[in-house]
Amino acid sequence: MADLLKSLTTIEEELAEVTAQLADPAVATDYQRLAALGRRRHELETIAAAGRKLRDLEREIIDTQTLFEGEDADLRELARVELEKLRAAREQAEQEFRLQLLPQDPNDERNVIVEIRAGTGGEESALFAADLFKMYQRYAESAGWRVDVMNSHETGIGGFKELIFGVEGAGAYSRLKYESGVHRVQRVPETESQGRIHTSAVTVAVLPEAEEVEVEIGPEDIRVDVFRSTGPGGQGVNTTDSAVRLTHLPTGLVVSCQDERSQIKNRAKAMKILQARLFQQAQEEAAAERADQRRSMVGSGDRSERIRTYNFPQGRVTDHRVGLTLYRLQGVLDGDLDEIVDVLAAADREKMLAAAEEEK
């Protein structure tokens, strides 16, 4: 307990320092530093609140212990009952504070780029890719985030072979990062005449959006090709060379964008996707050098991992990482993902806490 309260003192000292820096006129003109300090203050305030709750409970226990050791029998009994409640509350508060002290994912407050691709299952897989996009779109709307489609390849009956979109908003990555992986659907396809249930799969990748200063791409590293857009679209989209393909020569990564009428806008979106992929690649390489620990944790982001099954005949959704099954499939597809995300986030924190305890 003494170590935890000492940690609270350290947090409060840093909070005071960050608050003072935010009041510095020189910081007001440095947008990036101002934003970073603002995010850090928010993090510290959350951690400090959990620590103060624990400290207050510890003080209440000490005061109540004095009554329990007194001579008045009635007061002793009341104090005994109160001590049981306070100690249970302290145990919970201690756990919460320990979780808050765990290192935060530095990408949690970033915007994200989500890539959805049809997998096994042909046209049915493409249709489910469209369903997943609608699910994320509705979830984003409920969270107050902005969705921007960056590139798409539609099929003839309303599905998507590939769909890439950005999500802008506070904490977008912290909530959506658990969606990376293989999503499996079990249902009777619209094209099935005999009523047989098919199993199809869609892959989802959630990438934290990179700042330009974090990923340096020189003009000599890029080959730019322009071409005429294909697929559904307005007259201007399909009849001008507005589509853009960027090839990153050092890595061979290729990004295409064709949804905008403007070649300039398509190029800007393609560059944003390329930066995110390079940023993700750099992070994965750094993580591989440290250890394989993250692969065993919830939300590892392994795209080959089957993470969730959507079973239409039974109206259920099962997340295989935590063994969670919900019998409200339509609600989830309507964007009600919070219960699933909350369980995944809690499991992630518990694993991190257990790992931290083992290192002591």
SULTAMO-V64060 format. One record per backbone hydrogen bond with DSSP energy under -1.0 kcal/mol. CO is the residue of the C=O (numbers start at 1). NH is the residue of the N-H. If there is no record, write none. Layout:
co=CO nh=NH
co=CO nh=NH
This chain:
co=1 nh=5
co=2 nh=6
co=3 nh=7
co=4 nh=8
co=5 nh=9
co=6 nh=10
co=7 nh=11
co=8 nh=12
co=9 nh=13
co=10 nh=14
co=11 nh=15
co=12 nh=16
co=13 nh=17
co=14 nh=18
co=15 nh=19
co=16 nh=20
co=17 nh=21
co=18 nh=22
co=19 nh=23
co=21 nh=24
co=24 nh=27
co=24 nh=28
co=27 nh=30
co=30 nh=34
co=31 nh=35
co=32 nh=36
co=33 nh=37
co=34 nh=38
co=35 nh=39
co=36 nh=40
co=37 nh=41
co=38 nh=42
co=39 nh=43
co=40 nh=44
co=41 nh=45
co=42 nh=46
co=43 nh=47
co=44 nh=48
co=45 nh=49
co=46 nh=50
co=47 nh=51
co=48 nh=52
co=49 nh=53
co=50 nh=54
co=51 nh=55
co=52 nh=56
co=53 nh=57
co=54 nh=58
co=55 nh=59
co=56 nh=60
co=57 nh=61
co=58 nh=62
co=59 nh=63
co=60 nh=64
co=61 nh=65
co=62 nh=66
co=63 nh=67
co=64 nh=68
co=65 nh=69
co=67 nh=70
co=72 nh=76
co=73 nh=77
co=74 nh=78
co=75 nh=79
co=76 nh=80
co=77 nh=81
co=78 nh=82
co=79 nh=83
co=80 nh=84
co=81 nh=85
co=82 nh=86
co=83 nh=87
co=84 nh=88
co=85 nh=89
co=86 nh=90
co=87 nh=91
co=88 nh=92
co=89 nh=93
co=90 nh=94
co=91 nh=95
co=92 nh=96
co=93 nh=97
co=94 nh=98
co=95 nh=99
co=96 nh=100
co=97 nh=101
co=105 nh=108
co=107 nh=110
co=108 nh=174
co=110 nh=173
co=111 nh=209
co=112 nh=167
co=113 nh=207
co=114 nh=165
co=115 nh=205
co=116 nh=163
co=117 nh=203
co=120 nh=201
co=121 nh=124
co=122 nh=126
co=123 nh=127
co=124 nh=128
co=125 nh=129
co=126 nh=130
co=126 nh=160
co=127 nh=131
co=128 nh=132
co=129 nh=133
co=130 nh=134
co=131 nh=135
co=132 nh=136
co=133 nh=137
co=134 nh=138
co=135 nh=139
co=136 nh=140
co=137 nh=141
co=138 nh=142
co=139 nh=143
co=140 nh=145
co=146 nh=168
co=148 nh=166
co=151 nh=164
co=153 nh=161
co=155 nh=158
co=159 nh=155
co=161 nh=118
co=162 nh=153
co=163 nh=116
co=164 nh=150
co=164 nh=151
co=165 nh=114
co=166 nh=148
co=167 nh=112
co=168 nh=146
co=169 nh=172
co=171 nh=175
co=172 nh=176
co=173 nh=177
co=176 nh=179
co=177 nh=180
co=181 nh=204
co=182 nh=307
co=182 nh=308
co=183 nh=202
co=184 nh=310
co=185 nh=200
co=186 nh=312
co=187 nh=198
co=189 nh=192
co=198 nh=187
co=200 nh=185
co=201 nh=119
co=202 nh=183
co=203 nh=117
co=204 nh=181
co=205 nh=115
co=207 nh=113
co=211 nh=214
co=211 nh=215
co=218 nh=221
co=219 nh=222
co=221 nh=249
co=223 nh=247
co=225 nh=245
co=227 nh=243
co=234 nh=238
co=235 nh=239
co=240 nh=242
co=243 nh=227
co=244 nh=257
co=245 nh=225
co=246 nh=255
co=247 nh=223
co=248 nh=252
co=253 nh=248
co=255 nh=246
co=257 nh=244
co=262 nh=266
co=263 nh=267
co=264 nh=268
co=265 nh=269
co=266 nh=270
co=267 nh=271
co=268 nh=272
co=269 nh=273
co=270 nh=274
co=271 nh=275
co=272 nh=276
co=273 nh=277
co=274 nh=278
co=275 nh=279
co=276 nh=280
co=277 nh=281
co=278 nh=282
co=279 nh=283
co=280 nh=284
co=281 nh=285
co=282 nh=286
co=283 nh=287
co=284 nh=288
co=285 nh=289
co=286 nh=290
co=287 nh=291
co=292 nh=295
co=293 nh=296
co=294 nh=297
co=302 nh=305
co=305 nh=182
co=307 nh=320
co=308 nh=184
co=309 nh=318
co=310 nh=186
co=311 nh=316
co=315 nh=329
co=316 nh=311
co=317 nh=326
co=318 nh=309
co=319 nh=324
co=324 nh=319
co=326 nh=317
co=328 nh=332
co=329 nh=333
co=330 nh=334
co=331 nh=336
co=332 nh=335
co=335 nh=337
co=337 nh=341
co=338 nh=342
co=339 nh=343
co=340 nh=344
co=341 nh=345
co=342 nh=346
co=343 nh=347
co=344 nh=348
co=345 nh=349
co=346 nh=350
co=347 nh=351
co=348 nh=352
co=349 nh=353
co=350 nh=354
co=351 nh=355
co=352 nh=356
co=353 nh=357
co=354 nh=358
co=355 nh=359
